[in-house]
Amino acid sequence: MAKDVLDLATVERDVNFGEEVTPDLSVLRTCIQCGTCSASCPTAYAMDYTPRQLWKLIQLGLKDEVVNSRTFWLCTTCRACTVRCPRGIDLTQTMLMLKEYAVREALKVPEGIGILRETVTTDHNISGDDNETRLIWAENLESKPEGIEAKKGAEVLYFVGCVSAFYPQAYSIPQSMVQIFERAGVSFTTMGGQEWCCGYPLYGAGMKDLVAELAQHNLERVKELGSTRLVTTCPSCYYAWTHVYPEFVELPAGLEILHAVEYLKQLLDQGGIELGEVERIVTYHDPCDLGRKSGVFDAPRALLNSIPGLEFREMAMHGENAMCCGGGGDVEISDRQVTGEVGVLRMQQAQETGAEAVISACQQCKRTLLTGARQAKIRMRAMDISELVLESMLNAESE
């Protein structure tokens, strides 16, 4: 019996990508099967077909094998394969396209992906909590900053993100960031319960058609508050605002969007913050959405190298070649064990540096690395750079 053939042109038409981001699946026919993508992929070991094998199936037009594969659901969208492909094929966008095709055609989709869709569209966050409790992380502060919620005219609008708002392991990140704002004399606020999920988890799960409403809502809140800068500690939110939202909404020309490391570097350069001594050996983990996908590599390293007494050691795999922590691409929803195993591998790489702590600039990376350290019984802290900067500032005040 003849195989059901995967028509590449039909897939492209059915998923309805915009002209700016449509990957030409026919380019996969130029794949030389070198295996660079598979060797670069942190989750390839758990896939039923490695990326290289999946591209071969597409070349052969074997539809059933492709669409029923769990390969693209285990893609962390870290872009390691894409930046290393010698043929220049946008493999990450191909994975996203296959996810969207599977969702639209109601094919073999992990149960958790459907739950994610319902949760975000109903509760406007990824955890399913009451969205009005988005500032619960601020309850443990010695004093809640004045104007922390919906203060009109504040210069900086801090976009917290779902993980930092609702997952206790990450509470210390927004807690640190608002204390930095206060000590630096920055006029800031948050959307509070009116902040909705940025939509990137849905985008990465093949449901980009649901992002427009989220983007429009968040943009309207920015306009209402009148802030000129949007700062976020979440690389996924940062990537959504800078790379995804322009597909759906027109951002105000006067709105500057910065990741926290970029903003903190600006404050440091302008003399807005003073850093004190921290005697510690650290290494740095590049978040995929911030580093490889957004090109922000220098700012976090400049901050680390500006802290007196801090010894910074690079991991063997760093910068554009950094290994994903395993926490991206909704893989934790599809297979939590795979995310944990990749987190262990990354923590082992961090351990090889002899560092006492691994620093990142992503709340999801912190959660994943902490889990990896616990599973592998690695005695190493995982911290966000905002926490380290605050510690340094407090030390400067006490000197």
C-alpha positions, -999 to 999 in steps of 0.1 A, spaced: 0 0 0 13 34 -9 24 58 18 4 89 25 26 116 11 34 148 30 28 177 6 51 205 17 32 231 -2 0 221 15 16 222 50 29 258 42 -5 269 30 -25 253 59 -3 267 87 -8 302 72 25 318 83 31 354 74 55 362 47 81 375 72 85 342 90 74 315 65 102 289 63 104 273 29 100 236 37 113 227 3 147 240 14 149 209 36 154 190 3 188 206 2 197 190 36 229 170 31 223 148 62 255 159 79 239 154 113 250 188 127 215 195 139 212 163 157 246 167 173 236 202 184 202 193 198 200 189 236 170 166 235 178 145 204 186 115 226 149 114 237 133 118 203 118 90 182 136 105 152 166 127 156 163 161 137 184 147 109 162 117 105 131 138 106 143 160 77 150 128 57 114 117 63 102 150 51 124 147 20 108 114 13 73 128 19 65 102 46 36 121 62 25 96 89 60 91 103 65 129 104 32 141 119 30 113 145 65 119 156 72 134 190 104 149 177 91 185 172 73 184 206 107 178 223 123 208 204 133 234 230 134 260 201 169 269 213 181 275 177 214 257 183 206 236 152 197 266 131 229 287 139 251 257 131 234 243 100 260 245 71 232 249 46 216 278 64 182 260 69 159 276 95 153 243 113 137 259 144 110 276 123 104 242 106 98 226 140 74 254 149 56 249 116 51 212 122 37 219 156 12 244 142 3 219 114 -3 192 140 -25 215 162 -46 228 133 -51 193 119 -59 179 154 -32 153 150 -11 137 177 -7 166 202 5 161 238 -23 164 263 -5 192 282 -5 214 251 -43 215 251 -43 223 288 -18 251 282 -41 266 256 -72 265 279 -52 279 308 -37 308 290 -68 318 271 -90 315 302 -68 326 331 -43 347 311 -13 329 326 4 296 323 -2 283 359 -40 286 360 -39 309 391 -62 338 396 -45 364 375 -54 391 400 -28 376 423 1 384 400 18 405 427 18 377 453 56 376 451 56 412 466 39 400 498 73 389 513 90 423 507 97 443 539 76 470 524 56 470 492 70 498 469 47 527 464 32 527 429 41 491 423 8 485 405 -6 506 376 11 539 384 4 561 355 34 581 341 61 558 356 91 559 334 97 521 336 70 495 332 83 462 347 68 433 328 72 405 353 61 374 333 41 343 344 69 322 359 83 350 382 47 359 392 34 325 401 62 300 407 78 304 442 113 293 430 114 325 409 98 350 434 133 363 444 138 376 409 110 403 408 117 409 445 153 417 437 144 438 407 120 461 424 145 467 452 171 476 426 146 501 411 139 516 445 176 520 454 184 535 421 155 560 424 138 547 393 101 556 387 86 522 379 54 503 381 38 470 369 5 460 353 -4 440 383 -34 418 376 -38 434 342 -6 418 329 -15 389 307 8 361 295 30 374 267 18 346 246 52 331 237 44 297 253 14 294 229 35 307 200 61 280 207 34 253 209 21 259 174 -8 282 184 4 316 172 -31 326 161 -39 330 198 -11 355 205 -27 385 188 -53 391 216 -27 388 243 -4 412 225 -31 437 219 -42 436 256 -7 441 269 0 469 244 -32 487 255 -20 486 291 13 501 282 -4 529 264 -27 535 294 2 537 318 23 559 295 56 544 303 85 550 279 105 519 288 94 483 292 118 462 312 115 425 317 136 399 335 121 372 313 139 364 281 108 348 266 87 379 273 116 400 259 117 379 227 79 381 224 78 419 227 107 424 203 103 397 178 68 382 179 45 412 188 55 432 156 37 404 137 4 413 153 5 449 166 23 482 159 44 491 189 47 528 199 78 544 183 88 559 216 87 527 236 121 512 245 120 475 252 149 462 273 158 430 291 168 436 327 205 430 319 205 457 293 187 481 316 210 473 346 241 479 324 227 513 314 221 522 351 257 511 359 272 531 330 252 562 341 262 559 377 227 550 388 239 520 408 270 513 428 283 477 431 301 464 462 324 434 467 311 399 464 337 372 470 325 343 449 334 322 419 306 321 393 299 310 358 271 322 335 245 303 316 232 320 284 194 318 282 185 308 246 158 334 241 181 361 253 214 350 238 212 329 206 177 342 197 181 379 207 219 385 205 223 397 241 256 383 252 277 412 263 255 430 289 253 402 315 290 396 312 298 433 316 277 433 348 295 402 362 329 416 354 320 449 371 313 434 405 344 437 427 358 405 441 338 383 418 357 357 398 338 349 365 346 317 347 331 307 313 317 273 307 332 254 277 299 258 259 290 295 262 277 324 242 263 313 208 274 278 215 258 276 250 238 244 257 201 249 264 191 242 300 161 222 287 134 245 300 124 261 267 99 252 239 72 239 263 92 206 266 85 206 303 48 203 294 54 174 269 79 155 290 91 168 323 117 141 326 135 152 295 137 188 308 151 175 341 178 153 324 190 182 302 191 204 333 214 179 349 238 179 319 240 217 319 247 218 357 274 192 352 290 215 326 287 244 351 303 222 378 333 216 356 343 253 360 347 250 397 322 278 403 302 281 435 272 294 416 257 294 381 242 328 372 216 332 345 192 359 334 160 339 331 135 326 357 128 294 338 166 287 335 169 292 372 141 268 379 155 242 355 190 245 367 180 242 404 161 210 395 191 197 377 213 204 407 189 187 430 185 156 409 223 152 404 231 162 440 254 190 427 262 215 455 260 246 434 236 276 436 216 287 406 209 325 408 194 352 385 217 381 378 193 405 394 197 387 427 235 390 424 234 427 415 211 434 444 235 416 468 264 436 454 245 469 458 236 460 494 273 453 501 282 486 486 258 504 510 273 486 540 309 493 531 
